[in-house]
């Protein structure tokens, strides 16, 4: 491996680790939000809350399908 390749790989590794930390922080926040029932008040829950949660689930499914090669990302 050349010195230039090593520097490129080191930079890519650093960028990857930084992005992973960013994702880990988002996942931790989402987990906390889920444990708080996504901020929904059971006494005031309405179909708008259901729709919002459905949209969030849709977005997370897209990410999950991409990560695991499922859904439209299946081989």
mmCIF file of the N, C-alpha and C atoms, coordinates in Angstrom:
data_MODEL
# 
_entry.id   MODEL 
# 
loop_
_atom_site.group_PDB 
_atom_site.id 
_atom_site.type_symbol 
_atom_site.label_atom_id 
_atom_site.label_alt_id 
_atom_site.label_comp_id 
_atom_site.label_asym_id 
_atom_site.label_entity_id 
_atom_site.label_seq_id 
_atom_site.pdbx_PDB_ins_code 
_atom_site.Cartn_x 
_atom_site.Cartn_y 
_atom_site.Cartn_z 
_atom_site.occupancy 
_atom_site.B_iso_or_equiv 
_atom_site.pdbx_formal_charge 
_atom_site.auth_seq_id 
_atom_site.auth_comp_id 
_atom_site.auth_asym_id 
_atom_site.auth_atom_id 
_atom_site.pdbx_PDB_model_num 
ATOM 1   N N  . UNK A 1 1  ? 0.848   -1.171 0.000  1.00 0.00 ? 1  UNK A N  1 
ATOM 2   C CA . UNK A 1 1  ? 0.000   0.000  0.000  1.00 0.00 ? 1  UNK A CA 1 
ATOM 3   C C  . UNK A 1 1  ? 0.898   1.240  0.000  1.00 0.00 ? 1  UNK A C  1 
ATOM 4   N N  . UNK A 1 2  ? 0.564   2.177  -0.836 1.00 0.00 ? 2  UNK A N  1 
ATOM 5   C CA . UNK A 1 2  ? 1.360   3.398  -0.921 1.00 0.00 ? 2  UNK A CA 1 
ATOM 6   C C  . UNK A 1 2  ? 0.998   4.338  0.221  1.00 0.00 ? 2  UNK A C  1 
ATOM 7   N N  . UNK A 1 3  ? 1.843   5.311  0.431  1.00 0.00 ? 3  UNK A N  1 
ATOM 8   C CA . UNK A 1 3  ? 1.603   6.313  1.475  1.00 0.00 ? 3  UNK A CA 1 
ATOM 9   C C  . UNK A 1 3  ? 0.310   7.084  1.190  1.00 0.00 ? 3  UNK A C  1 
ATOM 10  N N  . UNK A 1 4  ? 0.068   7.417  -0.097 1.00 0.00 ? 4  UNK A N  1 
ATOM 11  C CA . UNK A 1 4  ? -1.151  8.154  -0.479 1.00 0.00 ? 4  UNK A CA 1 
ATOM 12  C C  . UNK A 1 4  ? -2.397  7.317  -0.193 1.00 0.00 ? 4  UNK A C  1 
ATOM 13  N N  . UNK A 1 5  ? -2.338  6.029  -0.519 1.00 0.00 ? 5  UNK A N  1 
ATOM 14  C CA . UNK A 1 5  ? -3.474  5.138  -0.265 1.00 0.00 ? 5  UNK A CA 1 
ATOM 15  C C  . UNK A 1 5  ? -3.740  5.030  1.226  1.00 0.00 ? 5  UNK A C  1 
ATOM 16  N N  . UNK A 1 6  ? -2.680  4.920  2.016  1.00 0.00 ? 6  UNK A N  1 
ATOM 17  C CA . UNK A 1 6  ? -2.834  4.827  3.463  1.00 0.00 ? 6  UNK A CA 1 
ATOM 18  C C  . UNK A 1 6  ? -3.499  6.085  4.015  1.00 0.00 ? 6  UNK A C  1 
ATOM 19  N N  . UNK A 1 7  ? -3.084  7.262  3.520  1.00 0.00 ? 7  UNK A N  1 
ATOM 20  C CA . UNK A 1 7  ? -3.700  8.514  3.978  1.00 0.00 ? 7  UNK A CA 1 
ATOM 21  C C  . UNK A 1 7  ? -5.175  8.562  3.597  1.00 0.00 ? 7  UNK A C  1 
ATOM 22  N N  . UNK A 1 8  ? -5.488  8.128  2.379  1.00 0.00 ? 8  UNK A N  1 
ATOM 23  C CA . UNK A 1 8  ? -6.882  8.113  1.920  1.00 0.00 ? 8  UNK A CA 1 
ATOM 24  C C  . UNK A 1 8  ? -7.694  7.162  2.782  1.00 0.00 ? 8  UNK A C  1 
ATOM 25  N N  . UNK A 1 9  ? -7.160  5.979  3.056  1.00 0.00 ? 9  UNK A N  1 
ATOM 26  C CA . UNK A 1 9  ? -7.868  5.011  3.897  1.00 0.00 ? 9  UNK A CA 1 
ATOM 27  C C  . UNK A 1 9  ? -8.048  5.539  5.313  1.00 0.00 ? 9  UNK A C  1 
ATOM 28  N N  . UNK A 1 10 ? -7.023  6.208  5.856  1.00 0.00 ? 10 UNK A N  1 
ATOM 29  C CA . UNK A 1 10 ? -7.129  6.785  7.195  1.00 0.00 ? 10 UNK A CA 1 
ATOM 30  C C  . UNK A 1 10 ? -8.217  7.848  7.236  1.00 0.00 ? 10 UNK A C  1 
ATOM 31  N N  . UNK A 1 11 ? -8.279  8.679  6.215  1.00 0.00 ? 11 UNK A N  1 
ATOM 32  C CA . UNK A 1 11 ? -9.300  9.726  6.154  1.00 0.00 ? 11 UNK A CA 1 
ATOM 33  C C  . UNK A 1 11 ? -10.688 9.114  6.023  1.00 0.00 ? 11 UNK A C  1 
ATOM 34  N N  . UNK A 1 12 ? -10.802 8.084  5.207  1.00 0.00 ? 12 UNK A N  1 
ATOM 35  C CA . UNK A 1 12 ? -12.097 7.412  5.037  1.00 0.00 ? 12 UNK A CA 1 
ATOM 36  C C  . UNK A 1 12 ? -12.530 6.759  6.349  1.00 0.00 ? 12 UNK A C  1 
ATOM 37  N N  . UNK A 1 13 ? -11.588 6.126  7.040  1.00 0.00 ? 13 UNK A N  1 
ATOM 38  C CA . UNK A 1 13 ? -11.900 5.493  8.321  1.00 0.00 ? 13 UNK A CA 1 
ATOM 39  C C  . UNK A 1 13 ? -12.359 6.532  9.339  1.00 0.00 ? 13 UNK A C  1 
ATOM 40  N N  . UNK A 1 14 ? -11.676 7.649  9.413  1.00 0.00 ? 14 UNK A N  1 
ATOM 41  C CA . UNK A 1 14 ? -12.059 8.711  10.345 1.00 0.00 ? 14 UNK A CA 1 
ATOM 42  C C  . UNK A 1 14 ? -13.450 9.251  10.017 1.00 0.00 ? 14 UNK A C  1 
ATOM 43  N N  . UNK A 1 15 ? -13.737 9.451  8.740  1.00 0.00 ? 15 UNK A N  1 
ATOM 44  C CA . UNK A 1 15 ? -15.055 9.943  8.326  1.00 0.00 ? 15 UNK A CA 1 
ATOM 45  C C  . UNK A 1 15 ? -16.136 8.915  8.646  1.00 0.00 ? 15 UNK A C  1 
ATOM 46  N N  . UNK A 1 16 ? -15.832 7.647  8.424  1.00 0.00 ? 16 UNK A N  1 
ATOM 47  C CA . UNK A 1 16 ? -16.781 6.567  8.710  1.00 0.00 ? 16 UNK A CA 1 
ATOM 48  C C  . UNK A 1 16 ? -17.097 6.520  10.201 1.00 0.00 ? 16 UNK A C  1 
ATOM 49  N N  . UNK A 1 17 ? -16.077 6.582  11.040 1.00 0.00 ? 17 UNK A N  1 
ATOM 50  C CA . UNK A 1 17 ? -16.271 6.525  12.489 1.00 0.00 ? 17 UNK A CA 1 
ATOM 51  C C  . UNK A 1 17 ? -17.066 7.738  12.966 1.00 0.00 ? 17 UNK A C  1 
ATOM 52  N N  . UNK A 1 18 ? -16.793 8.904  12.415 1.00 0.00 ? 18 UNK A N  1 
ATOM 53  C CA . UNK A 1 18 ? -17.544 10.107 12.791 1.00 0.00 ? 18 UNK A CA 1 
ATOM 54  C C  . UNK A 1 18 ? -19.014 9.973  12.394 1.00 0.00 ? 18 UNK A C  1 
ATOM 55  N N  . UNK A 1 19 ? -19.279 9.455  11.203 1.00 0.00 ? 19 UNK A N  1 
ATOM 56  C CA . UNK A 1 19 ? -20.667 9.292  10.745 1.00 0.00 ? 19 UNK A CA 1 
ATOM 57  C C  . UNK A 1 19 ? -21.377 8.228  11.573 1.00 0.00 ? 19 UNK A C  1 
ATOM 58  N N  . UNK A 1 20 ? -20.661 7.155  11.925 1.00 0.00 ? 20 UNK A N  1 
ATOM 59  C CA . UNK A 1 20 ? -21.250 6.118  12.778 1.00 0.00 ? 20 UNK A CA 1 
ATOM 60  C C  . UNK A 1 20 ? -21.639 6.700  14.129 1.00 0.00 ? 20 UNK A C  1 
ATOM 61  N N  . UNK A 1 21 ? -20.791 7.541  14.712 1.00 0.00 ? 21 UNK A N  1 
ATOM 62  C CA . UNK A 1 21 ? -21.105 8.175  15.992 1.00 0.00 ? 21 UNK A CA 1 
ATOM 63  C C  . UNK A 1 21 ? -22.355 9.049  15.868 1.00 0.00 ? 21 UNK A C  1 
ATOM 64  N N  . UNK A 1 22 ? -22.482 9.744  14.750 1.00 0.00 ? 22 UNK A N  1 
ATOM 65  C CA . UNK A 1 22 ? -23.664 10.570 14.500 1.00 0.00 ? 22 UNK A CA 1 
ATOM 66  C C  . UNK A 1 22 ? -24.922 9.702  14.445 1.00 0.00 ? 22 UNK A C  1 
ATOM 67  N N  . UNK A 1 23 ? -24.842 8.582  13.750 1.00 0.00 ? 23 UNK A N  1 
ATOM 68  C CA . UNK A 1 23 ? -25.985 7.667  13.649 1.00 0.00 ? 23 UNK A CA 1 
ATOM 69  C C  . UNK A 1 23 ? -26.306 7.064  15.010 1.00 0.00 ? 23 UNK A C  1 
ATOM 70  N N  . UNK A 1 24 ? -25.278 6.650  15.758 1.00 0.00 ? 24 UNK A N  1 
ATOM 71  C CA . UNK A 1 24 ? -25.498 6.083  17.090 1.00 0.00 ? 24 UNK A CA 1 
ATOM 72  C C  . UNK A 1 24 ? -26.225 7.075  17.992 1.00 0.00 ? 24 UNK A C  1 
ATOM 73  N N  . UNK A 1 25 ? -25.869 8.354  17.916 1.00 0.00 ? 25 UNK A N  1 
ATOM 74  C CA . UNK A 1 25 ? -26.529 9.381  18.723 1.00 0.00 ? 25 UNK A CA 1 
ATOM 75  C C  . UNK A 1 25 ? -27.997 9.526  18.314 1.00 0.00 ? 25 UNK A C  1 
ATOM 76  N N  . UNK A 1 26 ? -28.262 9.499  17.009 1.00 0.00 ? 26 UNK A N  1 
ATOM 77  C CA . UNK A 1 26 ? -29.652 9.596  16.543 1.00 0.00 ? 26 UNK A CA 1 
ATOM 78  C C  . UNK A 1 26 ? -30.457 8.391  17.013 1.00 0.00 ? 26 UNK A C  1 
ATOM 79  N N  . UNK A 1 27 ? -29.872 7.196  16.937 1.00 0.00 ? 27 UNK A N  1 
ATOM 80  C CA . UNK A 1 27 ? -30.568 5.986  17.371 1.00 0.00 ? 27 UNK A CA 1 
ATOM 81  C C  . UNK A 1 27 ? -30.867 6.033  18.865 1.00 0.00 ? 27 UNK A C  1 
ATOM 82  N N  . UNK A 1 28 ? -29.925 6.537  19.654 1.00 0.00 ? 28 UNK A N  1 
ATOM 83  C CA . UNK A 1 28 ? -30.147 6.646  21.097 1.00 0.00 ? 28 UNK A CA 1 
ATOM 84  C C  . UNK A 1 28 ? -31.290 7.621  21.389 1.00 0.00 ? 28 UNK A C  1 
ATOM 85  N N  . UNK A 1 29 ? -31.309 8.745  20.681 1.00 0.00 ? 29 UNK A N  1 
ATOM 86  C CA . UNK A 1 29 ? -32.407 9.714  20.867 1.00 0.00 ? 29 UNK A CA 1 
ATOM 87  C C  . UNK A 1 29 ? -33.747 9.104  20.466 1.00 0.00 ? 29 UNK A C  1 
ATOM 88  N N  . UNK A 1 30 ? -33.763 8.380  19.357 1.00 0.00 ? 30 UNK A N  1 
ATOM 89  C CA . UNK A 1 30 ? -35.001 7.744  18.911 1.00 0.00 ? 30 UNK A CA 1 
ATOM 90  C C  . UNK A 1 30 ? -35.461 6.686  19.915 1.00 0.00 ? 30 UNK A C  1 
ATOM 91  N N  . UNK A 1 31 ? -34.529 5.942  20.486 1.00 0.00 ? 31 UNK A N  1 
ATOM 92  C CA . UNK A 1 31 ? -34.891 4.935  21.483 1.00 0.00 ? 31 UNK A CA 1 
ATOM 93  C C  . UNK A 1 31 ? -35.521 5.598  22.708 1.00 0.00 ? 31 UNK A C  1 
ATOM 94  N N  . UNK A 1 32 ? -34.910 6.686  23.177 1.00 0.00 ? 32 UNK A N  1 
ATOM 95  C CA . UNK A 1 32 ? -35.478 7.423  24.314 1.00 0.00 ? 32 UNK A CA 1 
ATOM 96  C C  . UNK A 1 32 ? -36.866 7.967  23.970 1.00 0.00 ? 32 UNK A C  1 
ATOM 97  N N  . UNK A 1 33 ? -37.019 8.489  22.765 1.00 0.00 ? 33 UNK A N  1 
ATOM 98  C CA . UNK A 1 33 ? -38.305 9.026  22.318 1.00 0.00 ? 33 UNK A CA 1 
ATOM 99  C C  . UNK A 1 33 ? -39.349 7.920  22.256 1.00 0.00 ? 33 UNK A C  1 
ATOM 100 N N  . UNK A 1 34 ? -38.958 6.741  21.782 1.00 0.00 ? 34 UNK A N  1 
ATOM 101 C CA . UNK A 1 34 ? -39.866 5.597  21.725 1.00 0.00 ? 34 UNK A CA 1 
ATOM 102 C C  . UNK A 1 34 ? -40.315 5.192  23.129 1.00 0.00 ? 34 UNK A C  1 
ATOM 103 N N  . UNK A 1 35 ? -39.361 5.162  24.063 1.00 0.00 ? 35 UNK A N  1 
ATOM 104 C CA . UNK A 1 35 ? -39.696 4.788  25.435 1.00 0.00 ? 35 UNK A CA 1 
ATOM 105 C C  . UNK A 1 35 ? -40.668 5.783  26.063 1.00 0.00 ? 35 UNK A C  1 
ATOM 106 N N  . UNK A 1 36 ? -40.692 7.006  25.559 1.00 0.00 ? 36 UNK A N  1 
ATOM 107 C CA . UNK A 1 36 ? -41.637 8.034  26.010 1.00 0.00 ? 36 UNK A CA 1 
ATOM 108 C C  . UNK A 1 36 ? -42.869 8.069  25.097 1.00 0.00 ? 36 UNK A C  1 
ATOM 109 N N  . UNK A 1 37 ? -43.112 6.965  24.388 1.00 0.00 ? 37 UNK A N  1 
ATOM 110 C CA . UNK A 1 37 ? -44.260 6.836  23.482 1.00 0.00 ? 37 UNK A CA 1 
ATOM 111 C C  . UNK A 1 37 ? -44.299 7.948  22.444 1.00 0.00 ? 37 UNK A C  1 
ATOM 112 N N  . UNK A 1 38 ? -43.109 8.320  21.976 1.00 0.00 ? 38 UNK A N  1 
ATOM 113 C CA . UNK A 1 38 ? -42.955 9.332  20.932 1.00 0.00 ? 38 UNK A CA 1 
ATOM 114 C C  . UNK A 1 38 ? -43.615 10.655 21.310 1.00 0.00 ? 38 UNK A C  1 
ATOM 115 N N  . UNK A 1 39 ? -43.610 10.943 22.612 1.00 0.00 ? 39 UNK A N  1 
ATOM 116 C CA . UNK A 1 39 ? -44.139 12.215 23.095 1.00 0.00 ? 39 UNK A CA 1 
ATOM 117 C C  . UNK A 1 39 ? -45.658 12.308 23.076 1.00 0.00 ? 39 UNK A C  1 
ATOM 118 N N  . UNK A 1 40 ? -46.319 11.209 22.775 1.00 0.00 ? 40 UNK A N  1 
ATOM 119 C CA . UNK A 1 40 ? -47.788 11.227 22.691 1.00 0.00 ? 40 UNK A CA 1 
ATOM 120 C C  . UNK A 1 40 ? -48.405 11.162 24.083 1.00 0.00 ? 40 UNK A C  1 
ATOM 121 N N  . UNK A 1 41 ? -49.418 11.962 24.277 1.00 0.00 ? 41 UNK A N  1 
ATOM 122 C CA . UNK A 1 41 ? -50.191 11.958 25.514 1.00 0.00 ? 41 UNK A CA 1 
ATOM 123 C C  . UNK A 1 41 ? -51.387 11.038 25.298 1.00 0.00 ? 41 UNK A C  1 
ATOM 124 N N  . UNK A 1 42 ? -51.458 9.914  26.020 1.00 0.00 ? 42 UNK A N  1 
ATOM 125 C CA . UNK A 1 42 ? -52.564 8.963  25.810 1.00 0.00 ? 42 UNK A CA 1 
ATOM 126 C C  . UNK A 1 42 ? -53.944 9.600  25.955 1.00 0.00 ? 42 UNK A C  1 
ATOM 127 N N  . UNK A 1 43 ? -54.042 10.637 26.748 1.00 0.00 ? 43 UNK A N  1 
ATOM 128 C CA . UNK A 1 43 ? -55.330 11.296 26.957 1.00 0.00 ? 43 UNK A CA 1 
ATOM 129 C C  . UNK A 1 43 ? -55.718 12.179 25.772 1.00 0.00 ? 43 UNK A C  1 
ATOM 130 N N  . UNK A 1 44 ? -54.732 12.547 24.958 1.00 0.00 ? 44 UNK A N  1 
ATOM 131 C CA . UNK A 1 44 ? -55.003 13.449 23.833 1.00 0.00 ? 44 UNK A CA 1 
ATOM 132 C C  . UNK A 1 44 ? -54.625 12.841 22.486 1.00 0.00 ? 44 UNK A C  1 
ATOM 133 N N  . UNK A 1 45 ? -54.344 11.568 22.472 1.00 0.00 ? 45 UNK A N  1 
ATOM 134 C CA . UNK A 1 45 ? -53.929 10.881 21.244 1.00 0.00 ? 45 UNK A CA 1 
ATOM 135 C C  . UNK A 1 45 ? -55.013 10.998 20.175 1.00 0.00 ? 45 UNK A C  1 
ATOM 136 N N  . UNK A 1 46 ? -54.582 11.262 18.932 1.00 0.00 ? 46 UNK A N  1 
ATOM 137 C CA . UNK A 1 46 ? -55.550 11.359 17.840 1.00 0.00 ? 46 UNK A CA 1 
ATOM 138 C C  . UNK A 1 46 ? -54.948 10.726 16.579 1.00 0.00 ? 46 UNK A C  1 
ATOM 139 N N  . UNK A 1 47 ? -55.729 10.717 15.505 1.00 0.00 ? 47 UNK A N  1 
ATOM 140 C CA . UNK A 1 47 ? -55.274 10.083 14.269 1.00 0.00 ? 47 UNK A CA 1 
ATOM 141 C C  . UNK A 1 47 ? -54.086 10.816 13.652 1.00 0.00 ? 47 UNK A C  1 
ATOM 142 N N  . UNK A 1 48 ? -53.913 12.078 13.959 1.00 0.00 ? 48 UNK A N  1 
ATOM 143 C CA . UNK A 1 48 ? -52.730 12.796 13.502 1.00 0.00 ? 48 UNK A CA 1 
ATOM 144 C C  . UNK A 1 48 ? -51.467 12.198 14.103 1.00 0.00 ? 48 UNK A C  1 
ATOM 145 N N  . UNK A 1 49 ? -51.545 11.811 15.384 1.00 0.00 ? 49 UNK A N  1 
ATOM 146 C CA . UNK A 1 49 ? -50.410 11.154 16.042 1.00 0.00 ? 49 UNK A CA 1 
ATOM 147 C C  . UNK A 1 49 ? -50.104 9.818  15.377 1.00 0.00 ? 49 UNK A C  1 
ATOM 148 N N  . UNK A 1 50 ? -51.160 9.093  15.039 1.00 0.00 ? 50 UNK A N  1 
ATOM 149 C CA . UNK A 1 50 ? -50.981 7.805  14.354 1.00 0.00 ? 50 UNK A CA 1 
ATOM 150 C C  . UNK A 1 50 ? -50.318 8.024  12.993 1.00 0.00 ? 50 UNK A C  1 
ATOM 151 N N  . UNK A 1 51 ? -50.782 9.016  12.253 1.00 0.00 ? 51 UNK A N  1 
ATOM 152 C CA . UNK A 1 51 ? -50.206 9.309  10.945 1.00 0.00 ? 51 UNK A CA 1 
ATOM 153 C C  . UNK A 1 51 ? -48.747 9.714  11.037 1.00 0.00 ? 51 UNK A C  1 
ATOM 154 N N  . UNK A 1 52 ? -48.412 10.516 12.029 1.00 0.00 ? 52 UNK A N  1 
ATOM 155 C CA . UNK A 1 52 ? -47.019 10.924 12.217 1.00 0.00 ? 52 UNK A CA 1 
ATOM 156 C C  . UNK A 1 52 ? -46.136 9.716  12.513 1.00 0.00 ? 52 UNK A C  1 
ATOM 157 N N  . UNK A 1 53 ? -46.616 8.850  13.381 1.00 0.00 ? 53 UNK A N  1 
ATOM 158 C CA . UNK A 1 53 ? -45.841 7.651  13.721 1.00 0.00 ? 53 UNK A CA 1 
ATOM 159 C C  . UNK A 1 53 ? -45.733 6.710  12.524 1.00 0.00 ? 53 UNK A C  1 
ATOM 160 N N  . UNK A 1 54 ? -46.792 6.620  11.750 1.00 0.00 ? 54 UNK A N  1 
ATOM 161 C CA . UNK A 1 54 ? -46.770 5.792  10.544 1.00 0.00 ? 54 UNK A CA 1 
ATOM 162 C C  . UNK A 1 54 ? -45.723 6.307  9.554  1.00 0.00 ? 54 UNK A C  1 
ATOM 163 N N  . UNK A 1 55 ? -45.624 7.608  9.396  1.00 0.00 ? 55 UNK A N  1 
ATOM 164 C CA . UNK A 1 55 ? -44.633 8.201  8.499  1.00 0.00 ? 55 UNK A CA 1 
ATOM 165 C C  . UNK A 1 55 ? -43.221 7.923  8.993  1.00 0.00 ? 55 UNK A C  1 
ATOM 166 N N  . UNK A 1 56 ? -43.009 8.074  10.295 1.00 0.00 ? 56 UNK A N  1 
ATOM 167 C CA . UNK A 1 56 ? -41.691 7.786  10.848 1.00 0.00 ? 56 UNK A CA 1 
ATOM 168 C C  . UNK A 1 56 ? -41.326 6.317  10.655 1.00 0.00 ? 56 UNK A C  1 
ATOM 169 N N  . UNK A 1 57 ? -42.282 5.428  10.849 1.00 0.00 ? 57 UNK A N  1 
ATOM 170 C CA . UNK A 1 57 ? -42.046 3.997  10.642 1.00 0.00 ? 57 UNK A CA 1 
ATOM 171 C C  . UNK A 1 57 ? -41.690 3.723  9.187  1.00 0.00 ? 57 UNK A C  1 
ATOM 172 N N  . UNK A 1 58 ? -42.363 4.409  8.275  1.00 0.00 ? 58 UNK A N  1 
ATOM 173 C CA . UNK A 1 58 ? -42.088 4.263  6.839  1.00 0.00 ? 58 UNK A CA 1 
ATOM 174 C C  . UNK A 1 58 ? -40.638 4.657  6.526  1.00 0.00 ? 58 UNK A C  1 
ATOM 175 N N  . UNK A 1 59 ? -40.197 5.784  7.068  1.00 0.00 ? 59 UNK A N  1 
ATOM 176 C CA . UNK A 1 59 ? -38.826 6.237  6.827  1.00 0.00 ? 59 UNK A CA 1 
ATOM 177 C C  . UNK A 1 59 ? -37.812 5.266  7.418  1.00 0.00 ? 59 UNK A C  1 
ATOM 178 N N  . UNK A 1 60 ? -38.083 4.780  8.629  1.00 0.00 ? 60 UNK A N  1 
ATOM 179 C CA . UNK A 1 60 ? -37.166 3.816  9.249  1.00 0.00 ? 60 UNK A CA 1 
ATOM 180 C C  . UNK A 1 60 ? -37.136 2.497  8.485  1.00 0.00 ? 60 UNK A C  1 
ATOM 181 N N  . UNK A 1 61 ? -38.274 2.098  7.923  1.00 0.00 ? 61 UNK A N  1 
ATOM 182 C CA . UNK A 1 61 ? -38.303 0.876  7.116  1.00 0.00 ? 61 UNK A CA 1 
ATOM 183 C C  . UNK A 1 61 ? -37.435 1.036  5.874  1.00 0.00 ? 61 UNK A C  1 
ATOM 184 N N  . UNK A 1 62 ? -37.464 2.221  5.266  1.00 0.00 ? 62 UNK A N  1 
ATOM 185 C CA . UNK A 1 62 ? -36.601 2.461  4.109  1.00 0.00 ? 62 UNK A CA 1 
ATOM 186 C C  . UNK A 1 62 ? -35.135 2.295  4.489  1.00 0.00 ? 62 UNK A C  1 
ATOM 187 N N  . UNK A 1 63 ? -34.757 2.829  5.629  1.00 0.00 ? 63 UNK A N  1 
ATOM 188 C CA . UNK A 1 63 ? -33.377 2.708  6.101  1.00 0.00 ? 63 UNK A CA 1 
ATOM 189 C C  . UNK A 1 63 ? -33.055 1.250  6.391  1.00 0.00 ? 63 UNK A C  1 
ATOM 190 N N  . UNK A 1 64 ? -33.953 0.571  7.083  1.00 0.00 ? 64 UNK A N  1 
ATOM 191 C CA . UNK A 1 64 ? -33.740 -0.833 7.419  1.00 0.00 ? 64 UNK A CA 1 
ATOM 192 C C  . UNK A 1 64 ? -33.641 -1.700 6.163  1.00 0.00 ? 64 UNK A C  1 
ATOM 193 N N  . UNK A 1 65 ? -34.534 -1.478 5.210  1.00 0.00 ? 65 UNK A N  1 
ATOM 194 C CA . UNK A 1 65 ? -34.489 -2.238 3.958  1.00 0.00 ? 65 UNK A CA 1 
ATOM 195 C C  . UNK A 1 65 ? -33.171 -2.013 3.232  1.00 0.00 ? 65 UNK A C  1 
ATOM 196 N N  . UNK A 1 66 ? -32.689 -0.779 3.198  1.00 0.00 ? 66 UNK A N  1 
ATOM 197 C CA . UNK A 1 66 ? -31.414 -0.468 2.556  1.00 0.00 ? 66 UNK A CA 1 
ATOM 198 C C  . UNK A 1 66 ? -30.269 -1.180 3.274  1.00 0.00 ? 66 UNK A C  1 
ATOM 199 N N  . UNK A 1 67 ? -30.264 -1.099 4.608  1.00 0.00 ? 67 UNK A N  1 
ATOM 200 C CA . UNK A 1 67 ? -29.178 -1.685 5.397  1.00 0.00 ? 67 UNK A CA 1 
ATOM 201 C C  . UNK A 1 67 ? -29.107 -3.204 5.252  1.00 0.00 ? 67 UNK A C  1 
ATOM 202 N N  . UNK A 1 68 ? -30.272 -3.844 5.152  1.00 0.00 ? 68 UNK A N  1 
ATOM 203 C CA . UNK A 1 68 ? -30.301 -5.299 5.130  1.00 0.00 ? 68 UNK A CA 1 
ATOM 204 C C  . UNK A 1 68 ? -30.618 -5.897 3.765  1.00 0.00 ? 68 UNK A C  1 
ATOM 205 N N  . UNK A 1 69 ? -30.664 -5.070 2.736  1.00 0.00 ? 69 UNK A N  1 
ATOM 206 C CA . UNK A 1 69 ? -30.920 -5.551 1.384  1.00 0.00 ? 69 UNK A CA 1 
ATOM 207 C C  . UNK A 1 69 ? -32.290 -6.187 1.244  1.00 0.00 ? 69 UNK A C  1 
ATOM 208 N N  . UNK A 1 70 ? -33.283 -5.571 1.870  1.00 0.00 ? 70 UNK A N  1 
ATOM 209 C CA . UNK A 1 70 ? -34.635 -6.101 1.825  1.00 0.00 ? 70 UNK A CA 1 
ATOM 210 C C  . UNK A 1 70 ? -35.549 -5.130 1.074  1.00 0.00 ? 70 UNK A C  1 
ATOM 211 N N  . UNK A 1 71 ? -36.822 -5.504 0.926  1.00 0.00 ? 71 UNK A N  1 
ATOM 212 C CA . UNK A 1 71 ? -37.768 -4.623 0.245  1.00 0.00 ? 71 UNK A CA 1 
ATOM 213 C C  . UNK A 1 71 ? -37.281 -4.298 -1.153 1.00 0.00 ? 71 UNK A C  1 
ATOM 214 N N  . UNK A 1 72 ? -37.369 -3.029 -1.538 1.00 0.00 ? 72 UNK A N  1 
ATOM 215 C CA . UNK A 1 72 ? -36.948 -2.637 -2.891 1.00 0.00 ? 72 UNK A CA 1 
ATOM 216 C C  . UNK A 1 72 ? -35.447 -2.776 -3.082 1.00 0.00 ? 72 UNK A C  1 
ATOM 217 N N  . UNK A 1 73 ? -34.707 -2.978 -2.006 1.00 0.00 ? 73 UNK A N  1 
ATOM 218 C CA . UNK A 1 73 ? -33.245 -3.126 -2.096 1.00 0.00 ? 73 UNK A CA 1 
ATOM 219 C C  . UNK A 1 73 ? -32.806 -4.582 -2.110 1.00 0.00 ? 73 UNK A C  1 
ATOM 220 N N  . UNK A 1 74 ? -33.780 -5.505 -2.173 1.00 0.00 ? 74 UNK A N  1 
ATOM 221 C CA . UNK A 1 74 ? -33.452 -6.931 -2.202 1.00 0.00 ? 74 UNK A CA 1 
ATOM 222 C C  . UNK A 1 74 ? -32.767 -7.278 -3.511 1.00 0.00 ? 74 UNK A C  1 
ATOM 223 N N  . UNK A 1 75 ? -31.889 -8.222 -3.427 1.00 0.00 ? 75 UNK A N  1 
ATOM 224 C CA . UNK A 1 75 ? -31.133 -8.640 -4.624 1.00 0.00 ? 75 UNK A CA 1 
ATOM 225 C C  . UNK A 1 75 ? -32.014 -9.345 -5.625 1.00 0.00 ? 75 UNK A C  1 
# 
